[in-house]
């Protein structure tokens, strides 16, 4: 682990511009998957990059969680150079089943429904992937070990940031000492409760849902056959994602009070109810992790950029977990921002200039808005028992089964293959 020697605390206003030496070109606050993806995407540039993280890399990678990865995310990680390391340790799903509770008409998606999409990661039958947090983040961290222009600053906490016309002064607490580093650009990848976003007085729009999610890992009697499925119930959607060793990651959405009861329910009763909710198709179930409870929200930042500052991932936006879009939006943010910054740097532009950063904001904010609207629409459409809505959604499921163009459009959105693809995904 590389811990840089930091400059002594000193106000940048006291330093003449001609004497100022930047510690880094880019300082990323947050060493999760999204922040680390950005650093990896810049590893071959001449830009000096640091990640400021409150935990050591091994502790950050120990988080017990799994994610759906879209085809687009797979292509981005492949171009970074870590995909072949990750692929044998995650699950590739080749079919997605979508159903409305116990309604017998199931919508099935296959790779051929996407038609000709050009370059795709292997295997060619894939519709997406499911990977565990530790596997993904460890691979990204190991990728950065080979980069001479990268440094970790951890465990450290940002206490204050001051923005100037040509730099950001970032005050951090490291090893019981307070120091200031200077960077051309600060990137906030510090999550939905972003301290950096709040300190910069960037407002957000959105709402908290009436639902919470219970996430857990189970082992099943029957093989998953590389099938992912989403079952919609009036109380909320349930995502069932296949993992290696015949395991599933379950994300069960329910109203807050019900979700709390489900978390505290006796394990045997909980598994019996889960077996019923999954239609009995998985056979006998075994709970192999704790049950984690978290509320869900929709959030979009009013802006993704200010002079010397850019927001990515959950610091910029949050969505309902239905469809597994959240992390994939963040990975795409990282690839897009890396493309904008590297291009600007190669052309001799100031990477912290607002005019440069606005190119990233105008690209990603509108595309993220579409995904936010899509997930919100799905949750409200299916978490509903009003007869006209039920009739409407059953008609919608029929169109997905019967009209190839409708299925294609929905699947391109689900797999991340809509909108402007980052150049990183096309290498």
N, C-alpha and C positions, 0 to 999 in steps of 0.2 A: 504494500500500500504506500502510495506516495503522498507525503504530507509536506507541502511547500513551506519555505521560510517566508513569513509574512512581514510586510513593511510595518514599522511602528506607526501607531495611531497619530495621524496628523491631518488637519483640515486641508482638502485639496484646493480650497480657495487661497491657501497660503503658498501654493506651489506654482511658480510661473509655468505657463503651458509648455515652453521650450524645454523645461527640466523634468516634466512629468514622464515617468516610465510606467507603462501599464503592467500590472501583474499578469493580466489575462485579456485576451480579446473578448471572450465570452465566459461568464460565470453563470452556471445553472444551479438554481436553488431547488434541490429535490433529486435524490438518487434512486427513484423508483424506475419502473420500466420505461416510462415516457421520457423522463429526463436523461436516462442512460442511453436510450435509443438516439436521442439528439446528439449526444456526445460521440457515439459510435458513427453516426452518419457524417460527422465532421472529422473523423480520425485521419483521413488522407489529405485534408487541407493543411495549409501552413498556419492555421489559426490556433492560438493557444487557448485551451479550454479547461475549465475546472468545474467540478461538481461539489457544491456545499451541501452536506447531508448531516442530519442530526444523529444518525446511527452509523456504525461501521458497516462496510459492505456485507460481511457475513451475517450480521444481525438483520440487515434490511432484506436479505435473500431468504430468511427463515420464515417469512410470512406464509401461513397456511391458506392458500386460495388458489383457484384455477380459473382460467379465462377462455372464452371462445376467441379464436383468432380468425380473422377473415382471410380470404385469398389475397387481398391487397396487402394485409399485414405480412403474410407469408412472403410475398414478393419483395417487400421492403427489407425484411430480415435476411432474406436470401442475398440481396444485393450488398448488405452490410458485411456479409461473409460468415454469419453464424448459423445459417439455416441447417446445413448438413450436420452440425453438432446437435441441434435441437430436435430435428425431425424424428430420429429413432426413439426419442424419449417422450414423445407426445402422441396423441391420437389424431389420425386423419379420418374425419367422417365423410362418407360418400353419399349420404342420404339425409334429408331433413323431412321430418313428418310434422305437420301442423294440424291440430284438431281443436274443436270447440267443445271442451268437456267430454261428455259421453256421446256427443253427436257422431254417428257412424261414418260420415263422409270425411275422410282424411285427405288432406292435400300433401302430396309427396313431391319433393324436389330432388332432381338428379343432376349430375354434372352436364349431361347432354342438353338440359333445358337452358343452359347458358349460351349455347351455340358457339360460334367462333369468337374467341376472346383474345387471340394472339398469344403472347408469351405467358405461360402459367408455371407456377412452381410444381415440382413433381410431388406425389403421383398425379397423373392427368385426370384421375377419377375424383379428385378431391373437391369438396364443396366448402371445406373449412377445417379448422383444427381446434383441439382443446389442449392447453398446456398449463402446467402448474407454475406458480409464481417463482419458486426457487430455481427451477430448470431454466426459465426464460431469463431471469435477472442475473443468475450466475454466468450464463453464456455471454451476456452483454458486458458484465464486469471483466471477464477474462479477455474479451476482445479489446477492452481499453488498456489492459496491461501492456499490450504491444505498441501502444501509441506514445511516442516520445514527447508529444505536445499536450499531453493530458495529465492532470493532477487531481487527486482526491483531497478535499478539505473536510475532515470528519474525525470524530463526531464534533460537529460545530453548529452553532445557531446564529442566524442573522438577527442582530438586535436593532439595526437601523440602516437605512439607505438614504443617501443624498444624491440627487440627480443634478448634473451640470450639463452645459451645452456640449461638452466633448467627452464626458465620462460619467460613470456612476461610482460613488464611493460607498463601499459596502462594509459596514462595521460588523464584525463577527466575534463571537465568544468561542475560543478554542483553548483547551487545556487550562481552564481557569484564567485565561488572559484575554484581553480585548485588543483586537487589531483591526486595521482598516486595509482593505485591498481595493485596487482601482481596476475597473474593467470598462471596455468600450460598450458592452451590452450585458444587461442582466436578464436572465430568462427565468420566469417563475414556473416551476413544475412541481409546486409544493402542495397540490391537492385542492379539494373543494373548499376547504377553509383557509385558502391561501393567505398567509401573513403578508406576503409581498404585494398581492393584489389589494388587500385592505389598506396597507400603509400608503399605497399610491393613490388611494381614494377613487378606485375604479368601481363603479356601481354594477350590480347584477340585476337581471330580471328573471322571473320564474316563480316557482311555487313548490312547496312540499306536498307530496302525495298523501292520501289518507292511508297509505299502505306501508308496511315494512317487509323486508325480505329475510328469510331464514336460509342460510347457505350451509351445506354440509357435503361430505363425501360418503358414499355408500358402496358396498360391494354387493354384487348380485349373483344369484344362482344361474340365471340364463345369460348367454353371451350377448354383448351389445351390438355385434355385427356392424360396427362403425356407423351407427345411426344416431343422429341427434334429433330430439323432438321438443316441441313446445306445446304444452296442453293449456288451453285457456279455460279458466273457471270464473264464475261471477265474482269471486273474492279476489281474483288476480291470476296472472299467468304463472306457469311453472316451467322453467327451463331444465331439461334433462340432457346433460352433456357427457359423452363417453370419454373415459380416461383409460390409460393402460391398466393391465392386470384386472380386467373385468370390473372396473370401478366406474362410478358416475359422479359428476359434480351436479348437485341439485340446487337450484335457486327457486325457492317457493315464496311467492308473493301473497300476502294476506293483509287485511286491515290490522292496524296496530295492535289492538287488544288480542285479536285471534293469533297474530304472529307471536306475541309474547307468551301466550298459553302453549302454543306449539313448541316453543323453545324449552319450556319448563315441563312439558308432558313426559310421563314415564317412557323410557326408551322402547319398551315392547308395544305400548299403545301408539306411540309415534310411528313406529315402523308399520304397524297394521294400517294406520290411516294413510301413510305414504304409499303402501302397496295398493290400496284402493284408488288413490288419486292417480297413480300411474297405470291404472287399468289392469293390474295383475300380470302385465307382460314381462316383467323382469324376474319373476319367481321370488324365492325367499330373499329377503334383504338383510344386510348387516351394516350397522352404522360404524364407520371406521374413522370418524373425526368428531370433534365437538360441533355443536350447532351454533352458528354465529348469526346474530341478529343485527340488522342495520336498516335505518330509514332510507327512503328513496326520495329524490327530488329532481326537478327539471330546473336548470340554471343556464343562462347565457350572459356572459359579461357584456356590458355596454360597448366595450372596446377591448381588443386584444393587445393593443400596443400604445405606448407613449414613447417620447424620446428616451432612448437608452433602456427601454423595457419591452419585453414581449411575454405574453402568457401562452402556455400550451397545456394540453390535457385537461384534467379536472380543475385546474386553476382558471381555465377559460370557460369551461362548460361542463355540465353534468346532465345525464339523461336517465330515464327509467331503464332498468337492466333487461327488459324484454328485448329479445333479439340479440343480446350480447354485443351491443355497439360501442359501449363506453371506452374501453381500452383501445379499440381499433381506431376510434376518432383521434385519440391522443397520439398513437403511433403515426397516423397520417399527418397530424399537426407537426410532429418532429421532422418527418421527411420533407414536408413542404418548407418549413422554416430553414432547415439545413440547405435546401436548394437555393432559396432566396439569398441567404447569407453568403454562401460560397460564390454564387454568381456575382454578387455585389463586390465581394472582396477581390475577386479576379479582375474586376473592371476598375479597381481603385477607388470604389465608393466607401463611405463611412458606414459600417454595418449597424451602428447605433442610431443613424439618422432616421427620423420618422418617415421620410419619404420612402426609404428602403423598406422599413418595417410594415408600412401600409400595404405593400404588395402581398405580404403574408396574410395580413388581416382580411383584405378584400377577397382573397382566395378561400381561406378556410372558414371564415365566419358564415358566409352564405351557404356553404356546403354542410357545415355542422348544423345550421338552422334547419335544413331539410331533414336531417337524421333526427334531430330533437323533435320535430313535428311528427315524423313517422312513428317514433316510439310512443309519443304521447297519444297519438291517434289509436294505435293498437291497444294500449292499455285501457283507454276509455271506451273503445268499441266493444271489447270483449269482457270487461269488468262491469257488465250491465245486464239486467234481466228485463228491461222494458221491451215488450213484444215488438214494437216497430224496429228497435235497434237489433234485436235478435234476428228478425227477418232480413234486415239489411246486411248483417254480417254473414248470414248463411248464403245470401246471394253473392257476397264478395268471395266467399270460399268457392262457390260454384264457378265464378269467373276465373279464379286461379287454376282450377282444374281443367276448365274447358277452353280457355283462350290463351294460346301460347305467348302472345305479346304481353299480356298482363302478367303472366308468370315470369317472363323474362325480365320485365321492369322491376318486379318485386325482388327477384333473385339477385339482380345486379346491385340493388340497394343493400341487400343483406350481406353480400360478399365484398362490398367496398369497391365494386368495379364501375361505379357511376362517377360523374364529375371529372375533374382534371387530375389525372394520375401523376404523382411526383416522378421526376426523371429517375430517382433512385429505384423505383419499382420497375423500370424499363431496361436496366443494365443487363 
